[in-house]
């Protein structure tokens, strides 16, 4: 939201109260409170008839400073509020002659006490990060509407780039953009987003989370090209300034504050196949798909039933449509006997024709209007209501309906929607602010379903396929990118969205392989299969047509099979990266600048990415098979053909459907499993430890987990001259070692072997 008209003037309707200068402060334990008047105070008379802002600094987690700026403290300030950690870290508050210093870990906020010189600067150690100063922190009053706002503006440095703010499909670097935090169902081709996270990160090694679940408005080098501005309606603005020194460390701090992702079950990393959305299907159809995959030797791990497993007009009643699925329990058992897991589509809306509508209405479980009547709409399902998850009994009621499905044999849920949440004339059970609940609703929705799965299936077995999210939603994986189209442009925007989401701490991510809307030509289908099997979760899904490969061409079957095989063989590596996402908050999908923060060529790259810390992936976005990409310095080895490539330059290549740049970083031990058909198996048994190019004196290590995430085998390697010494501990004796780019395989009969380079 813009408040000014150029550099010199405010908009005519706006009356400001800027933070002008330090007046006084108080210290209470780890809390520093500073009084900041809206005018210069030269004498006692100046203390009258003026607005004053109260700025409070606290630290919930070491290396994180929370800034609270308040105009009128008595104004209503209702929740919901994002769940955040509070570890009560030790802080240092120090006053010097001209400054106040508030320090948590190595992060410092320095407040200037000079007359007429309000400024608060942030440092990581002695490195300056950013500041707020002259005409930046402010309270604004709109004379036409009567609405009030709080806003802050933080400086942007030369060559500083802003990223994140949730899953955004606009350009990856957010400089120059206007971004509104408002969850909407808008596909992937606009500024609208399903997952709005008011957290941005910069390539200078810090991040900022606005602690407000409502409509946070960002002007990113747009209203003022030298500043990131964020504003909220009301009398108060809270934000967390998050240090760390590197982008990866900042994400780790952010997830320490807002929650780490749960570890999804290993089987969920396999291939998912769905019925698609509005297609006609029954058990014969779905069984035909499953058998067709088996006939073509294509591994399949999860089968998903989309909306029409329930009858039309009745979503959600959580009852299988008896016309097409007369024996659902028997069908699910037959599919389990084939080694498949089962997912079904749900949402939080209860149609008027659903048998659950009257029950939910009579028990007070549906969202109400201020007059006490049930809120309803005909948008999506006729007369539908909305489960009020702020009511604990409503959440338990919803869970009880889903438990019936779990008892029948369903393994997980696709938690679709959660964005179309009303804000006008709304009354929540717990009195929550309806505007803030618009985005926060999805947190309660996914939390309700995820906690049921953890309770019924056991911790480590819960997984969702969720579309909407807000702060903290990363705790309930996995999430997919929403309704993309069957084009190369949409494939690229999907990747941009996923990389932006990763910067908000979402460790696991997927997308609709070949696009949701329209039907892709065989060319795009095959390219998207390559890309889709090189993300943490992989799903074939569409709208009005099926997504089984033989409907595109027979070569598509071979392409899909190859990349499912590759992904299954990489599970010892991938699942260790999943454990890292779970334990440290570092996402599996990583923008290039996360792994190479000192290489400025990586700052703007959004058509290539890291999967974990060692695999660089470049999807092909052209029918010609041509791809341009950047390789950081070092020697890289193709996992597809073993070619060694020198980095530090741009490359242009051409690939067929069975190839793409899938490159292993130097000084890497890449564990490759002995199973190319399953996602969940004994990763240590028969593993091959492939060594990439090792520079002289380099060391590397790798850990191999079991399917519960426990580390059962470790390997370390160091190069001395022409020899690499590889040491293995734990696991079993049935392992091998090899050099990438060669055919040499060495049986690991001992705990240590020496390999000639």
N, C-alpha and C positions, 0 to 999 in steps of 0.2 A: 504494500500500500504506500502510495506517495503522499508526502506531506508538504513538499516544497515545490516551488516553481522556478527551477534553475538554482544556481548557487546562492544568489543573494536574497531571494524572496520566498516567503511562505505562501501556500495557497490561501486565498482570501478568507476561506471559512475556518482556517486553523488558528488557534491561539496557543502559543507554546509556553512551557515552563521548562527551560533547559537547566541541567546541572551546571552551575557557574563556578562554584568554588567550595573547597573544604571549609567547614565551620568548626566542628568539634567531633570527638569520637568517644566511644566507650568500649571497654573490653570486658567480656563475661565468659571466662573459660576459653573455649576455642572459637568464640564468636566475636567478630569485630563489627561494630555498627558506626557508621559515619553519617553525619548530618550534612546535607548538600543543599544550600539555598539556591533559589532561582534568580537571585540578583547579587551583585557585589555588596558586601556589608562593610561600610566604612565607619559606621557609628551605630549606637543603640537604636536610633530611630529607623534604621534600615531593616531591622529585624521584624518590623510590623508589615502587615498587609502584603505578604508575598508567599508564593508557594515554596514548599521545601520538600525535597526528596530524601528519603531515608534509605541508605545503601548498606546492606548487611552482607558480610562475608562469612561463610562457614566452609567446612570441608568434610564431606561424607566418606570419602575414600582418599587415601594418600595419592597425591598427584592430581587431585580434582578440587577445584574451588567453585563453590556455589555463590552466585551473586544474586541478591534479591533487592530490587529497587521498588519502593512503594511511595505513592503520593498520599492518598487518604487510606490509612490503615483500617478504618472501620467499614470500608466497602465490602459487600458480600464477595467471598472468594471460595466458591464451592468446588468440590471435586467433580469427576474423578481425577486422581493424580497417578502418574506412572509409578509403578513399584520400583524403588531404588534401594541399594544397599547403604548401610551406615556402619562402617567399621570403627568409627571414633578414632581416627588417626591422630598422631601427635602433630601439632602445628606450632609454628613460631610466629608470634606477633611482636614486631619491634618498631619503636618510634624513634626517628632521628629528627634532626632540626627541621628539615624541609619535607620529609616524606614519612609515610607509614608503610610498613612492609608486612604482608600476610603471606606465610609460606607453608605449603604442604608438600612434603617430599622435596623434590627439586623444582617444583612449580611455585612461582612467586607472583603476587599482585602487588604493585607498588603505586601508592596513592600520593599524588603531588599535593602539598599543603599550601602552595603559593596562592596569594590573593588573586582572584579573577582568573585562576588557572586550573580549573578542574581537569584532572587527567588521571586515569588508572591504566597502568601498563602491565603487561603480562610477560614473564620471562621463564624460560626453561634453563635453570642454572643462571648463567650470565648471558644467555642468548635471548635477545629481544624477539618477541613473537608478534604482538599486536597491541593496540591501545584504543581506549575511548577517551575523548577529550572535548575540545571546543565544539559546542552545538551537536553533540552526539547522543548522550543519554538525555531523554526528555519525556515529559508528559504533554500530551496534545489534547486540546478540546475542539471538537467540531461544532461551530456555532450554528450550523444549519440543522444538523441531526441531533445535537445534544450528546452525542457519543464521545467517550473519552478513550484515549489510547496511551500505552506506554511503549517506548521504542528505544532501541540501542543500536549504535553503529560502531563496528570494529574495523580498524584500518586493514587494508589489503596492501601488501608489499609489491614492489616491482617483481614480476615473474611469479607471483603467488597465484595458485589456482585453487578454486573451491569445488568440492565434490560432495556427492552423497544426497542427503535429504530424502532417502527412501528409494523406492524402485521407480526411477524417472526415465522416460524414453526420449526426452529431449537431449540435446548435446551433452556429452559426458562431463565436460568442464562447464560449471554452472555460471561462470563469470558472464555478466551481461543479461542474466535471466531474471524474470519475476516468477517466484514460486509460491504457491498457496498450499498450505497443509490442510487438505480436505479430501478424504477418501471418496472416490467415485468409481463407478463402473463405466470406464470410458475406452476400453481397448488399449492397444499399445501404440497408437499412432497420433497421440496428442500430448499436451502438457498435463492432462488429467492422469491421476495415478491411483492404483488400488492400495498402495502401501506408502503412506506419507509418514516420514520419520523426521521430526524437527531437529535433526542432528547433521551438521556438516563437518567435514574434515578438510584440511588443506595440506599442500605439499611442503609446508614449513614444519609440520610435525605437531599440530595441535587440533583439537576439535571443540565444537560448541553445541551443546544440547539445550534447547529452550524447554523449560519445564512447564509446558502448557499443552493440554490435550485438545484445545480448540483450534480455531483457524489462525495459526501463526502465519504471518505474511512476510515474505522475504523479498528484499530488493538487493540483488547481488551484483555490485558494480553496475547498477542500472540507474537508480535515482541519483546516487553519488558514486561515480566510477571508482573512487578511492576507498569505498567502504562496503562492508556487508551490513545491511540494515535488516533487523527483524523487529516486528511489532505485534502487539496483541491488544485486543479491546479490553478496557478495564483500568483499574488503578494500580496494578501491580505487574511486574515482569520479573521472572526468575529464570536464570540460565546457569548451566554448569560449564565452566571452562576446564577442558580436559587436556592435560599435558602428556608427555611421553617421550618427545624428542624425535620420534619416527612415526610414520603413518601406521605401521603395524602395531607399535606400542600403544598408540592412541586408541585403536580399535580394541586392543586388549583391556585398556582402562575403561573404555565405554561399556564393554560387556561385563566387566567387574561391577560396574555401577548399576546397569540395567538388567543383567542376567545373561548367563551363558546358555548356548543352545543345548538341549538334551541330545544324547547320542542316539540316532535312529538305529533300528535293527539292521544287521548286515544284509538281510534279504531284500530290504527296500531299495538297495542300490542296483538291483537287477532291472530287467526290462519290464515296464508296465504297458499293457495293451487295454484299450477301452472300447466300449460299444460305440463311441462318439455320442453326440448330443441328441439330435432329432431324428436319427436313423430308426428304421424299423428293425426290431430284433426280438428273438425269443431264445429259449435254451438251445434250440437246434442251431440258430445263428451263432451264438456265442461259442457253442461247442465246435462248430465248424471252423471258427477262427482259431481256436486253441489247437485243433487237430491239424489245421493248415500250417501253423507254425511248426508243429512237431514233424509233419511230413517233409518240411523243408529244412529240418535240423536247425531251426532258429530257436535258441534258448528263450524261454518265457518264464517270468517269475511271479508277476502280479497281474490278475485280471480285474478290471474296474468296470462296474456297472454305473452308467451315468443316469441322468434324471428319470428316464422312463422305466426304471425298475419299479417305480411307483406309478399308479394310474394318473392320467391327466386330471387337472383341476384339484388334485388332492395333495399336492406337495406342501408340507411334508406330513404324511401320516405314518411313515416308516413301516408300511405294509407292502409286501411284494404284490404286484399286479397279478391276480390269479389267472387272468386271461392268457398271459404269456409265460408266467412262471408258476405253474400249478404245484410244483414240488420244490420250493426254494431250498429247504434244508437238505433234501436229498441231492439236489444239484450242487450245492456248496460242498457237500461231502465228496461227491464225484470229482470236483475240481481240486479239492485238497488231496485226494488220492493221486492226482497227477502231479503233485508237488507244488501247486499254485497257492499263493495267498490271495485273499479277496478284499477288494475295496468297494464301497458303495458311496454314491453321491448324497450329500445332505445340505440343507441350509437352515437358517434360524427362523424361517418364515412358516407360518401355519395358515394354510388356505382355509377359507370359510367352509369349503366342502370336506375338509379333513375331519375325520372322526375325533381328532384331538382338539379342534377349535373350541367346541362348547366346553369340554373339560378344562382347557386352559383358561377360558373366559370365566367360568364359574369359580375356579379356584384362585383367580387373581394372578395368573402366571403370565398374562399377555400385557404388553405395554399399553398404558392408558393415556388418555387425554386429561387435561386439567379438570374437566367436569366429571371424571370418574369412568367415562365410557371407554371402550376398547378402541385404540387407534387402528384404523383399517385403510387399505388402499386396494385398487384394482391393478396397480402396476406390478407386473410379473404374474402373481397368482390372484384370481378373483377373490376380493374381499379378505385378503390375507391380513393376519396380525403378526406381531413380532414378539418372540419370547423375551421377557424382561429378566436378563441375567443378573441384574442387581438384587433380585429377590432370590435368596439362597434356596428356598423351596422350589422355585421355578427351575433353577439350574439342576437340582436333584431330579425333578420331574422329567426334564429333558434327557438327563442321563439315563433314567430308568427305561425310556423308550429305546435308546440306543443299546442298552445292555441286552435287550431282547434280541437284537440283531447279532450282537457278539455271541450270545448263547447259541444262536443258530449256526454260527460259523464264519461270520464276517470278521476280518482281521484289522481293518483300519477304515478311516473315513476321509473322503474328499470334502472338506469344509468350505464349500463355495459361498460366494456372496459375503454379506456382512458390511457392505458399503452404503446401501440405500436405507439410511437410518434417519428418521424424521427429527426435526428440531423445534418446530412450531407447535404450540399448544400441547406440550408433552409433559407428563409427570412420571418420573421413575420411582420405583418402590423405595429406593434409599435416598431420594431427594437430590440425586445427581443433577448437575447442570446439563440440560439437553444438548447444548452446543458442544460442550466438551465430550459428551457421550457419543457424539456422531462418529468420531474417530476411535474412541476408546472401546466402543461396543465390541469390535472385532477381537480385542484382547480377551474380554470375558467369554465370548463365544468359543474361541479356540482353546482357551484355558479349560473351559468346562468339558469339552470333548477330549482333550489331551489327558487330563487328569483321570477321566473315566478309563481310558485305554491303559494308562499306567497302573491303575488299580486292578483292572480285570486281566490284563495281559502280562503285567509285571514290568518293572522299570527296565528300560532298555529294549522293550518290545513295542513301545508306542510310537506311531508315526502318523502324521496328517498329510493331506495334500491341500494346502490352504492358499487362498487367493488374496485376502485382505489382511492388513496388519497395521500396527502402530508401535510405539516404543515398547520394547520388551517382548514383542511378538516372536522374536528369534528363539525364545525359549521353547516354542512349540513347533518344531520342524515337521515336514519341510514345506516350502512355499513354491508356487509356480507363477509364471509371469503373466497369466491372464490371456485375454483373447487377441492373439496376433493373427496376421493374415498370411496367406500362402505365397509370399513373395520374398525375394532376397532383401529388399528394403526392410521388411518386417522382421526378418531373421536377424539383421544387423541391429535394429532398434531393440529387439528382445535381448540381445547380448548387452547392449548399453544399460538397459534396465537392470539386468542381473548384476552387472558390475557395480552400479550405483547402490543396489540393495546390499551387496556384500560389505560396502563401506559403512553400513549401519549395523554391522555385527550379525547378519544373517548367514549362518555357516553353510546352509544347504539350500539348493535352489534347482528348479527345473522349468520346463517350458513345453509347449505343445509341439512335438516333432512334426514338421512339415506345415505348421500353421493351423490355427483353429478355423478361421473363416475361409471360404472358398476351398477348392481342391487343388493342390499343387500339381504342376507337371512332374513327371518322373525325375527330371533333372533336379529340381529343388528338393523333392522328397529325399533323394539319395544324399545330397549335400547336407540336409538337415539331420539325417540319420547319423552322419559322421559327427556333427556338432553335438547332437542330443545325447549320444552315448559317451561323450566326453564332458558331461556335467555330472554333478553328484547324483542326481536322480533323473531318470530317463523314461518319458512316457509318450506313446503314440496316441494322439487324441485329435479329434476334429469336431466339426459342427454337424453338417448335413450329409457327410459321406464317411465311409469307413476308412481306416488308416492301415489296414493290413497290406504288406508290401507287394503281394502278387497282383493287386488291383492297379498298380502303377506300371511295373514290368518285372520280368523275372530277374533282371540284374539287380533290382532293388532288394530282392530277397538275399542275394549274395552279399551286397553291401551291408545290409542290416546285420546279417549273420557275422560278418567279419568284425564289425565294431562292437557287437555284443560280446564276441569272443575276446576281443582285446580288453574290454572293460572288466570282464570276469577275471581274466588273468592278472589284471592290475589291482585286484582287490586287496592283496597284502599291503600295497602302497596306499591305496585310496582309503582303506579303513583306518590306517594310522593317521592320515590327514584328517579324517572325521573325528578321531579321538582328540587331535589337536584343537579342532574347532570347538569341541565340547569342553575341553579342559582350559583352554586359553582364550577362546573367543575369536581366534583368527580364522576367517572363512576359508572354505575349500577353494572357492572361485576368487581369484585375486587379480585386480588390475595390475598392470605392469609396474606402475610407480610404487606399489606396495613392496615388491620384491627388489626393485632397483631405485630407491629414493634418491640416490646421488646421480643417476643418469637422466639428465634433463630431457633426452629424447623420448623417455618413457612417460613423461608427464601427461601427454594428451592422447595416448594410444587407447583406443576403445574397440578395436576389431581383432584383438588378440588378448590372451589372458593366461595366467598360470592356474593350473589345477593342482593345488598343494604347492609345496615349495620347490619342486624339481621338474615338473612337466610344463612346457610352454606349448600352447595350442593356438593355431591360427585357422579358424573356419574359412571355408571358401565361399565367397559371396557373389561369384560371377559364373554365368553359364559356360564361359570359355574355360573355366578351371584355373584362371590366372589369379594369383594372390600376391600382394605386396605386403611385406612385414618387416619389422625391425628386430634385429638380434643384438642384445647387449654384448659387451666384450666377453670373450671366452671361446672355448671350443664346444660346440653342441653336436649331439649325435641324434640322427633321426631314428625313432623307434620303429618306423615303418620299413625303412630300407637300409639302415645302418650307416648312412652317409655322414661323414664328419664335416662340419661347417664352421668356419671361423666367423665370430661375431664382431660387433662394433660397427655394423653397417646395415643398410637396407638391402633387402633381397626381393627379387621378382622371380616367381616360379609358376609352373603350370602343373596341375595335378589331375589325375583321373579320379573316378569315383571311389577307388579303393585306397586313396592316399590323400594326405594333407600334411602340413607341417605339424608334426607331433614330436617335439624335441626334448631331449634330456640335457639338463644343465651339467656343466663340468663339475667334477668332484662330488659325484652322486653315487650312492649305492641304491639301485632300484630293485626292490624285491618283486619278482614276478611269480605268480602261483602256478601250480601244475593243473589247474582246473579252468577250462575255458567255457564251461556251460553253466556254472553256478556262481551266485554272488556270495553265498554263505557256505564256507567250508573251512577246513583246517589250513590256515594260511601258512603255517610254518612247515607243514609236512610236504616235502618235495619242492620247496621254494628254490628258485634260482636267484642268486644275488648278482645282478648285472652291474658292472663297474663302468661308469662313463669315463671320459677323458680326465685323468688326474694330473694336475700340475705338480712339479717337483716340490716335495715338502708338504703337500696338502693332506689334510685329514678329513674324514667323513664318518658318519655313523648313521644307523637306521635301526628302528624298532619295529617289530612285527607283532601285532596283537592277535588275540583270538577273537571269536565272533561276539564276545561280550565287551571287548575293548581292553582287556587285560594284556599287558605286554608279556609275551612268552618267549621271545627270542630277540637278541640284539646282535648287531654286527658292526664292526668298526674297521676302517681301512686307512692306511697312510702310505704315501709313496716316498720311497728313498731311492733316488737315482732311477735305475731302470726297473725297479721292483716295487710291487704293491703288496704290502703285508695285510692280509685279511684275517680278522679274528672274530669268531662266532661264539656266543654264549647262549645257553638255554635251548629251547625248542627241541629238536630231535636231530639225529645224525643224518637223516635223509635230506640233505640239501646239496646244492650245486653252486658253482660260481662261474661267471662268464664275463668276457669283455665285450661291451656293446660295439657294434661295427665289425665284429669278427665272428667266426663259427666256433671259437674255442669255448668248450665247456669243461669244467674241472669238477670231479666228484669230491664233495666235502667230507672226507673220511676222518678228518681231525678237526680240532677246534681252531687251528690256525694253518693257513696255507700261504705260500708265496707265489705271486703271479708275475711273470716277466711281461713287461709292457711291449 
